[in-house]
Amino acid sequence: MGPPKIDWSTEGRESGPVQVPAATDHLGADLKEALVSDIDEARPVGSSAEGDQSWRGDSRRALSAETRSRFERYAAEIFGALGMDLTTPATRDTPRRFIQALVDASSGYDGDPKLLTIFPSECQGGPDCRISQVIEGPIPFYSLCEHHSLPFYGFAHVGYIAHEHIVGLSKLTRLVDVYSRRFTVQERLGQEVADWMVDQVRPHGVAVHLSASHLCTRMRGVRNETTRTNTSYWRGAYEADAALRSEFLRSVDSARLV
């Protein structure tokens, strides 16, 4: 059985605590009450499962000192039960460092207001005016798998054919960072990057390629230490034009050789 699904949506209800479903009924009453309180506190203002605007950076997550302390106690209990000696100089502060590491690794939920900067292009000649494709990569990224909370990491390439707007090249790196530094899966990560480009830049086409190693298959389960997962995403002109896709993928391949 997977983890309980938590409804972040605020549509159709007044502000109030998150409703944690029956899947958590096996928890003790005190722990379940603390879970509801902690989730409701940490949820970004206005966050929703639909129409995600968290990339804007309008609101940031907030964990009070009391909540952090509670999370650290949870972590210490888990580490101790699994065999860690928490009494040594090296491990006494491990629960605090672990919680902070999770906050840092999931900083994409805090967004990046610099992604709001989009420039006009030199192409203002109507719907058929286009600029040769721009390809940025390899862009390193690190994510946390939402299935096991273990990292997956690799490189992204983002390409697009501008119409009337362009983004600074550094924004493509920021875009990958915002969506990768979350609990996610590789398939959704690529879709989110591609869809953001379509929605915000309105280009003629978008291409995204991700190549990643997943610790959830290297450290556990099948324990295969050599495979990488490759995923590609096409929008607009790339979907219809095999030559564009080939040009993009040749650029991806050539970057691997450098």
Contacts in CASP RR format, 6 or more apart in sequence:
PFRMAT RR
TARGET T0000
AUTHOR 0000-0000-0000
METHOD contacts of the structure
MODEL  1
MGPPKIDWSTEGRESGPVQVPAATDHLGADLKEALVSDIDEARPVGSSAE
GDQSWRGDSRRALSAETRSRFERYAAEIFGALGMDLTTPATRDTPRRFIQ
ALVDASSGYDGDPKLLTIFPSECQGGPDCRISQVIEGPIPFYSLCEHHSL
PFYGFAHVGYIAHEHIVGLSKLTRLVDVYSRRFTVQERLGQEVADWMVDQ
VRPHGVAVHLSASHLCTRMRGVRNETTRTNTSYWRGAYEADAALRSEFLR
SVDSARLV
1 23 0 8 1.000
3 23 0 8 1.000
4 20 0 8 1.000
4 21 0 8 1.000
4 23 0 8 1.000
4 24 0 8 1.000
5 21 0 8 1.000
5 23 0 8 1.000
6 18 0 8 1.000
6 20 0 8 1.000
6 21 0 8 1.000
6 39 0 8 1.000
7 18 0 8 1.000
7 19 0 8 1.000
7 49 0 8 1.000
8 18 0 8 1.000
8 43 0 8 1.000
8 47 0 8 1.000
8 48 0 8 1.000
8 49 0 8 1.000
9 48 0 8 1.000
9 49 0 8 1.000
9 50 0 8 1.000
10 46 0 8 1.000
10 48 0 8 1.000
11 48 0 8 1.000
11 50 0 8 1.000
16 40 0 8 1.000
17 36 0 8 1.000
17 37 0 8 1.000
17 40 0 8 1.000
18 36 0 8 1.000
18 39 0 8 1.000
18 40 0 8 1.000
18 43 0 8 1.000
20 32 0 8 1.000
20 35 0 8 1.000
20 36 0 8 1.000
20 39 0 8 1.000
24 32 0 8 1.000
24 35 0 8 1.000
25 32 0 8 1.000
27 35 0 8 1.000
34 70 0 8 1.000
37 67 0 8 1.000
38 67 0 8 1.000
38 70 0 8 1.000
38 71 0 8 1.000
41 62 0 8 1.000
41 63 0 8 1.000
41 64 0 8 1.000
41 67 0 8 1.000
42 61 0 8 1.000
42 62 0 8 1.000
42 63 0 8 1.000
42 67 0 8 1.000
43 61 0 8 1.000
44 54 0 8 1.000
44 59 0 8 1.000
44 60 0 8 1.000
44 61 0 8 1.000
44 109 0 8 1.000
44 110 0 8 1.000
45 58 0 8 1.000
45 59 0 8 1.000
46 59 0 8 1.000
47 54 0 8 1.000
47 59 0 8 1.000
54 108 0 8 1.000
54 109 0 8 1.000
54 110 0 8 1.000
54 111 0 8 1.000
55 111 0 8 1.000
55 112 0 8 1.000
55 115 0 8 1.000
55 175 0 8 1.000
55 178 0 8 1.000
55 179 0 8 1.000
55 196 0 8 1.000
56 111 0 8 1.000
56 113 0 8 1.000
56 115 0 8 1.000
56 116 0 8 1.000
57 110 0 8 1.000
57 111 0 8 1.000
57 112 0 8 1.000
57 113 0 8 1.000
58 113 0 8 1.000
60 110 0 8 1.000
60 111 0 8 1.000
61 103 0 8 1.000
61 109 0 8 1.000
61 110 0 8 1.000
63 71 0 8 1.000
63 103 0 8 1.000
68 96 0 8 1.000
68 99 0 8 1.000
71 99 0 8 1.000
72 95 0 8 1.000
72 96 0 8 1.000
72 98 0 8 1.000
72 99 0 8 1.000
73 95 0 8 1.000
75 94 0 8 1.000
75 95 0 8 1.000
75 98 0 8 1.000
75 99 0 8 1.000
76 86 0 8 1.000
76 95 0 8 1.000
79 86 0 8 1.000
79 91 0 8 1.000
79 94 0 8 1.000
79 95 0 8 1.000
79 98 0 8 1.000
80 86 0 8 1.000
84 91 0 8 1.000
84 94 0 8 1.000
85 91 0 8 1.000
86 92 0 8 1.000
86 94 0 8 1.000
86 95 0 8 1.000
102 144 0 8 1.000
105 142 0 8 1.000
105 144 0 8 1.000
105 151 0 8 1.000
105 181 0 8 1.000
106 144 0 8 1.000
106 181 0 8 1.000
106 182 0 8 1.000
106 183 0 8 1.000
107 181 0 8 1.000
108 177 0 8 1.000
108 178 0 8 1.000
108 179 0 8 1.000
108 180 0 8 1.000
108 181 0 8 1.000
108 182 0 8 1.000
109 181 0 8 1.000
109 182 0 8 1.000
111 178 0 8 1.000
112 174 0 8 1.000
112 177 0 8 1.000
112 178 0 8 1.000
114 171 0 8 1.000
114 174 0 8 1.000
115 171 0 8 1.000
115 174 0 8 1.000
115 175 0 8 1.000
115 178 0 8 1.000
115 200 0 8 1.000
117 167 0 8 1.000
117 168 0 8 1.000
117 171 0 8 1.000
118 165 0 8 1.000
118 166 0 8 1.000
118 167 0 8 1.000
118 200 0 8 1.000
118 201 0 8 1.000
119 165 0 8 1.000
119 166 0 8 1.000
119 167 0 8 1.000
119 168 0 8 1.000
120 164 0 8 1.000
120 165 0 8 1.000
120 166 0 8 1.000
121 131 0 8 1.000
121 162 0 8 1.000
121 163 0 8 1.000
121 164 0 8 1.000
121 165 0 8 1.000
121 166 0 8 1.000
122 131 0 8 1.000
123 129 0 8 1.000
123 130 0 8 1.000
123 131 0 8 1.000
123 162 0 8 1.000
123 163 0 8 1.000
123 164 0 8 1.000
124 164 0 8 1.000
127 163 0 8 1.000
129 163 0 8 1.000
129 164 0 8 1.000
130 161 0 8 1.000
130 162 0 8 1.000
130 163 0 8 1.000
130 204 0 8 1.000
130 237 0 8 1.000
131 161 0 8 1.000
131 162 0 8 1.000
131 163 0 8 1.000
131 166 0 8 1.000
132 161 0 8 1.000
133 159 0 8 1.000
133 160 0 8 1.000
133 161 0 8 1.000
133 207 0 8 1.000
133 244 0 8 1.000
133 247 0 8 1.000
133 248 0 8 1.000
134 159 0 8 1.000
134 160 0 8 1.000
134 161 0 8 1.000
134 162 0 8 1.000
134 166 0 8 1.000
134 169 0 8 1.000
135 157 0 8 1.000
135 158 0 8 1.000
135 159 0 8 1.000
135 207 0 8 1.000
135 248 0 8 1.000
135 251 0 8 1.000
135 252 0 8 1.000
136 157 0 8 1.000
136 158 0 8 1.000
136 159 0 8 1.000
136 169 0 8 1.000
136 172 0 8 1.000
136 173 0 8 1.000
137 155 0 8 1.000
137 156 0 8 1.000
137 157 0 8 1.000
137 158 0 8 1.000
137 172 0 8 1.000
137 255 0 8 1.000
138 155 0 8 1.000
138 156 0 8 1.000
138 157 0 8 1.000
138 255 0 8 1.000
138 256 0 8 1.000
139 155 0 8 1.000
139 156 0 8 1.000
139 157 0 8 1.000
139 158 0 8 1.000
139 172 0 8 1.000
139 173 0 8 1.000
139 176 0 8 1.000
140 153 0 8 1.000
140 154 0 8 1.000
140 155 0 8 1.000
140 156 0 8 1.000
141 153 0 8 1.000
141 154 0 8 1.000
141 155 0 8 1.000
141 156 0 8 1.000
141 176 0 8 1.000
141 177 0 8 1.000
141 180 0 8 1.000
141 181 0 8 1.000
141 189 0 8 1.000
141 210 0 8 1.000
141 212 0 8 1.000
142 151 0 8 1.000
142 152 0 8 1.000
142 153 0 8 1.000
142 154 0 8 1.000
142 180 0 8 1.000
142 181 0 8 1.000
143 151 0 8 1.000
143 152 0 8 1.000
143 153 0 8 1.000
143 180 0 8 1.000
143 181 0 8 1.000
143 182 0 8 1.000
143 183 0 8 1.000
143 184 0 8 1.000
143 186 0 8 1.000
143 189 0 8 1.000
143 212 0 8 1.000
144 150 0 8 1.000
144 151 0 8 1.000
144 152 0 8 1.000
144 182 0 8 1.000
144 183 0 8 1.000
144 184 0 8 1.000
145 151 0 8 1.000
145 152 0 8 1.000
145 183 0 8 1.000
145 184 0 8 1.000
145 185 0 8 1.000
145 214 0 8 1.000
145 215 0 8 1.000
145 216 0 8 1.000
146 183 0 8 1.000
146 184 0 8 1.000
146 185 0 8 1.000
147 185 0 8 1.000
147 216 0 8 1.000
148 216 0 8 1.000
148 220 0 8 1.000
149 183 0 8 1.000
150 214 0 8 1.000
150 215 0 8 1.000
150 216 0 8 1.000
150 219 0 8 1.000
150 220 0 8 1.000
151 215 0 8 1.000
152 186 0 8 1.000
152 212 0 8 1.000
152 213 0 8 1.000
152 214 0 8 1.000
152 215 0 8 1.000
152 216 0 8 1.000
152 229 0 8 1.000
153 212 0 8 1.000
153 213 0 8 1.000
154 210 0 8 1.000
154 211 0 8 1.000
154 212 0 8 1.000
154 213 0 8 1.000
155 210 0 8 1.000
155 211 0 8 1.000
155 212 0 8 1.000
155 255 0 8 1.000
156 176 0 8 1.000
156 180 0 8 1.000
156 190 0 8 1.000
156 193 0 8 1.000
156 208 0 8 1.000
156 209 0 8 1.000
156 210 0 8 1.000
157 207 0 8 1.000
157 208 0 8 1.000
157 209 0 8 1.000
157 248 0 8 1.000
157 251 0 8 1.000
157 252 0 8 1.000
157 255 0 8 1.000
158 172 0 8 1.000
158 175 0 8 1.000
158 176 0 8 1.000
158 193 0 8 1.000
158 197 0 8 1.000
158 206 0 8 1.000
158 207 0 8 1.000
158 208 0 8 1.000
159 172 0 8 1.000
159 206 0 8 1.000
159 207 0 8 1.000
159 208 0 8 1.000
159 248 0 8 1.000
160 197 0 8 1.000
160 201 0 8 1.000
160 203 0 8 1.000
160 204 0 8 1.000
160 205 0 8 1.000
160 206 0 8 1.000
160 207 0 8 1.000
161 203 0 8 1.000
161 204 0 8 1.000
161 205 0 8 1.000
161 237 0 8 1.000
161 238 0 8 1.000
161 244 0 8 1.000
162 201 0 8 1.000
162 203 0 8 1.000
162 204 0 8 1.000
163 202 0 8 1.000
163 203 0 8 1.000
163 204 0 8 1.000
164 202 0 8 1.000
165 201 0 8 1.000
165 202 0 8 1.000
165 203 0 8 1.000
166 201 0 8 1.000
167 175 0 8 1.000
167 200 0 8 1.000
167 201 0 8 1.000
175 193 0 8 1.000
175 196 0 8 1.000
175 197 0 8 1.000
176 193 0 8 1.000
179 189 0 8 1.000
179 190 0 8 1.000
179 192 0 8 1.000
179 193 0 8 1.000
179 196 0 8 1.000
180 189 0 8 1.000
184 192 0 8 1.000
186 210 0 8 1.000
186 212 0 8 1.000
186 214 0 8 1.000
186 229 0 8 1.000
186 231 0 8 1.000
187 231 0 8 1.000
189 210 0 8 1.000
190 208 0 8 1.000
190 210 0 8 1.000
190 231 0 8 1.000
190 233 0 8 1.000
191 233 0 8 1.000
193 208 0 8 1.000
193 233 0 8 1.000
194 206 0 8 1.000
194 207 0 8 1.000
194 208 0 8 1.000
194 233 0 8 1.000
194 234 0 8 1.000
194 235 0 8 1.000
195 235 0 8 1.000
197 203 0 8 1.000
197 206 0 8 1.000
197 208 0 8 1.000
197 235 0 8 1.000
198 205 0 8 1.000
198 206 0 8 1.000
198 235 0 8 1.000
198 236 0 8 1.000
204 236 0 8 1.000
204 237 0 8 1.000
205 235 0 8 1.000
205 236 0 8 1.000
205 237 0 8 1.000
205 238 0 8 1.000
206 233 0 8 1.000
206 234 0 8 1.000
206 235 0 8 1.000
206 236 0 8 1.000
206 238 0 8 1.000
207 232 0 8 1.000
207 233 0 8 1.000
207 234 0 8 1.000
207 235 0 8 1.000
207 238 0 8 1.000
207 244 0 8 1.000
207 245 0 8 1.000
207 248 0 8 1.000
208 232 0 8 1.000
208 233 0 8 1.000
209 230 0 8 1.000
209 231 0 8 1.000
209 232 0 8 1.000
209 233 0 8 1.000
209 248 0 8 1.000
209 249 0 8 1.000
209 252 0 8 1.000
210 229 0 8 1.000
210 230 0 8 1.000
210 231 0 8 1.000
210 232 0 8 1.000
211 228 0 8 1.000
211 229 0 8 1.000
211 230 0 8 1.000
212 228 0 8 1.000
212 229 0 8 1.000
213 227 0 8 1.000
213 228 0 8 1.000
213 229 0 8 1.000
214 229 0 8 1.000
217 223 0 8 1.000
217 224 0 8 1.000
217 227 0 8 1.000
218 224 0 8 1.000
218 225 0 8 1.000
232 249 0 8 1.000
234 245 0 8 1.000
237 244 0 8 1.000
238 244 0 8 1.000
238 245 0 8 1.000
238 248 0 8 1.000
END
